[in-house]
Amino acid sequence: MKTDRSLRTSRVTGFGQKAHMQQLTGIDATFLNMETPTQQGHVGGVVVVDPSTAPEGWGFDTIRKLIEERIHLLPPFRRRLVTVPLELDHPYWLDDSNFDLDFHLRHIAVPAPGGRTELAELVARIHERPLDRSRPLWEMYVIEGLEGGRVATYTKLHHAAIDGVSGAEILTILLDPDPDGREINPPDGDWEGKAVPSPMSILLRSALQTALNPARALRVGYELIRSIPGLKPLQSLPALVGLGRDRNEFLSRPTLIAPRSLLNQPITAHRRWAFGKISLDTVKVIKNAAGTSVNNVVISASAGAVRNWILEHGDLPERSLQALIPISIRTEEERGEIGNKVSGMIAPIGTHIADPVERLDFVHHTMEVAKEAHSATPATLLQDFAQFAPPAVAARAARLAYRNGRGGRWTPFNLVISNVPGPSFPLYLAGAQLEGHYPVSTITDGAALNVTLHSYLGQLCFGLVADRDLMPDLWAVLASIESEVAELEAALT
């Protein structure tokens, strides 16, 4: 991700300005279809700033003015959903003719004393609420009352509109590398909202897309056949379902069905969120000593924390838990586009190993295996498959699975671990310097924990999301990640 370069430009240019009406891809629509009364498809982030660093004062009105001046550069903030009759095709994004900034931007405060736990509880409560699909799918809260006069903003935006990289690009529009701000690129034409087309015109538009499906089906089938050699690292069907003769080989390969654990349960509608920082320099010292990567150190430390939590609450599976590791497949030409350009790897993360150094070595090996399998598969295969699947069938199948509580019963992963790189220089929101940027992601049935982190200014900013009832001690999991990093540092340096 070219966050440093894009933020250091002298002019804020925004997302690519495309047609007023733009269709969602199959992957985008998947994040809409996954929603149930207990499961939401939006993601978010919390930014903590020091208002005293702003050269000209800072407050709610300052943020409102900033967004108002830059809204023409933020199509995801202006566009609402338009569905196709009978769900015969994927929905469309349309510039909202009734756009109301004051509906989306809200002003609240945390209760005293305004510490981490009070902020986390408030954010978790807001995060668990669904977004209103009749309006653009985002909300921003300016949160006052934090210790030391700090102020936070919590922004949530539907995953149907963004992935990790495009979400970071939104930050490059809202944030500046200098407290005095940057020059704003002027509006390119009229972005005012348009009236919703008639159902018949939407059907006619979708008919053209449907006519292309036969060609798309042939392409998907061809790519699927080509990708079969990429399944060789999984070692045939027995390995896919978790059977094998060689124990070491067996334990290092992902399977289609993850081991049953305390995380593999239906979730409720309520969330917990915990956040904190770990020194990036410390993690780099560990990765250099072990000859691995920052990402592998993060995965191994997270695995150790999950292992500790499961041991305290129940039985630890003999086989390692498996994590979904999201990967951006956004090309340079696709930067500045809304929607999802994302794939993912599934890999065992070593929860069956007690020693932190041995676990890190295991993670290094399994991630190499996962990367080999992923590189042998066409990067866009998942997107093409989702695009080809009949929208009405896909939507109904997803709702049936999740609303019956079966979406997480047979899943290939137990949790999600995601690392989004960020800038190493200070950022400013309307002139106030950021002290941290903490992700607030989503969870699903069968994967009741999400560990996501952003790097910023020499720190890894963690945000952990979990089901409120399944993990009431989520802060302990975060503290355990910190302890695992400390143990690795002590053992390797």
C-alpha positions, 0 to 999 in steps of 0.5 A, a space after each residue: 500500500 502506497 500510503 506514504 506517497 499518497 499522503 505526502 502529495 500536495 493536493 488531495 485528489 480523492 477517489 476516481 470519479 466514475 459514473 453516478 450509478 455503479 454496480 457492486 461486484 459479487 464480492 461487494 454484494 457478499 458483504 451485504 448478503 452476510 448480514 443477519 440480526 446478529 452479524 453485520 457487514 461494516 468495518 470501522 476505525 477509531 482515531 485518537 487526536 490531541 486537539 491542543 496541537 491544532 493551530 487554529 482550535 479544534 472541535 466538532 464544527 472543525 470536523 464537519 467543515 473538513 468533511 463538507 469541503 472534501 465530500 466531493 472526493 469521497 464517493 463511498 460517503 455520498 452513495 446509497 444502495 439501489 437494489 434490482 427487482 427480485 434480486 436478479 442482479 447485484 445492487 448499484 451505488 447511486 449518488 444520494 439525492 437526499 444526502 444529509 451530512 448531519 445525519 451521518 456525523 454525530 457528536 457524543 461523549 464518553 462517561 467519566 473518567 474517559 479511559 480506554 475501557 469507557 471508550 472501548 465500551 462506547 465504540 463496541 455499542 455503536 459498532 454492533 448497530 446496523 447501518 441504515 440501507 436507505 442512506 449512504 452506508 457510513 457514520 462518523 462519531 466525534 467522541 469527547 470526554 477522554 482523559 487528558 483532553 483527548 478526542 476520538 473519532 469513530 467511523 464505520 463504513 460498510 465493507 460492501 463499499 471498501 476493503 482494507 486498502 480503499 479504507 486506508 485511502 479514505 484516510 488519506 483524503 481526511 488526514 493530512 501530513 501537515 497541521 496546516 492541511 493541503 490544497 483540495 482538488 476542486 470538484 470535477 463537474 456536478 456530483 449532486 445526487 440523482 433520482 432513483 431510476 425506475 424498476 424497469 430501467 434497472 432491470 434493463 440495465 441488469 439484463 445487459 450484465 446478465 447477457 455477459 454471464 455465459 462468457 464469464 462462466 467459461 472464464 471462471 471455469 477455465 481459471 478454476 481448472 488452471 488453478 487445480 495444480 495450486 492445490 498440490 500443497 494441500 496434499 489431496 483430498 484426505 489432507 483437505 478434510 484433516 486426515 494424513 499419515 505424517 504428523 508434522 506434514 499433517 499439522 502444517 497444512 490447512 484443511 477445509 474444515 477448521 478444528 472445533 474450538 470455543 471460537 466456532 460458535 454462533 455469535 450474538 448481536 453484541 460486541 466487545 472491542 479492545 485496543 492498544 499499541 505495540 512497538 513496531 521496532 520491537 517486532 522488527 528486532 524479533 523478526 530480524 532475529 528469527 529471519 521472518 516477517 513482521 506479519 508472522 510475528 504478529 500472527 504467532 503472538 496472536 496465536 499464543 494469546 488465543 491458545 492461552 485464552 482457550 486453555 483458561 476456558 476449555 479444551 485446546 484442540 490437538 490440531 492448530 486453529 486456522 486463521 483467515 489472512 486477508 490479502 489485497 489484490 488491488 493493482 496500481 491502476 485500481 487504486 482510488 476505486 471503491 469496492 473490494 479487491 481482496 483475497 485471502 489465505 488460510 493457514 494453521 497458526 500454531 496454537 498447539 505449540 506452547 513455546 513462542 519461538 517454536 510457534 513462530 518457526 511453525 508460523 513461518 513455515 505454514 505461511 510459506 505453504 499458504 503463499 505458495 498455494 495462493 500464488 498458484 491460484 489466479 488472484 481474481 478467481 474468487 472475485 470472478 466466481 462470486 460475480 458469476 454466481 446468480 445473485 438471487 441464489 447467492 443472496 438467499 443461500 447466504 441468508 439461509 445459512 447464516 440465519 439458521 446459525 449454520 454459517 459457522 458450523 463448518 468453517 475453514 477458519 477459526 478467527 481472522 488476523 489482518 495487518 494493514 500497513 500505514 505511514 511512519 510519519 505524523 498525521 493530522 485530522 483538521 490540524 490535530 495530531 493523531 496519537 493512534 488509529 485503531 481498527 474495529 472490524 467484523 466477526 461472523 458465526 464460527 469466527 468469533 474473534 477478529 485481530 486487526 492492526 494498523 501500523 502508524 508512527 512506529 507503533 502497531 495499533 491493535 483493535 480486537 473485536 469479539 462476541 460480547 458473551 463468548 469473550 467477556 475478557 477480551 482485554 486479557 487477550 490483548 494483554 496476552 498478545 503483548 506478553 507473547 511479544 515480550 517473551 519472543 523478544 526475551 528469547 531471541 535477543 
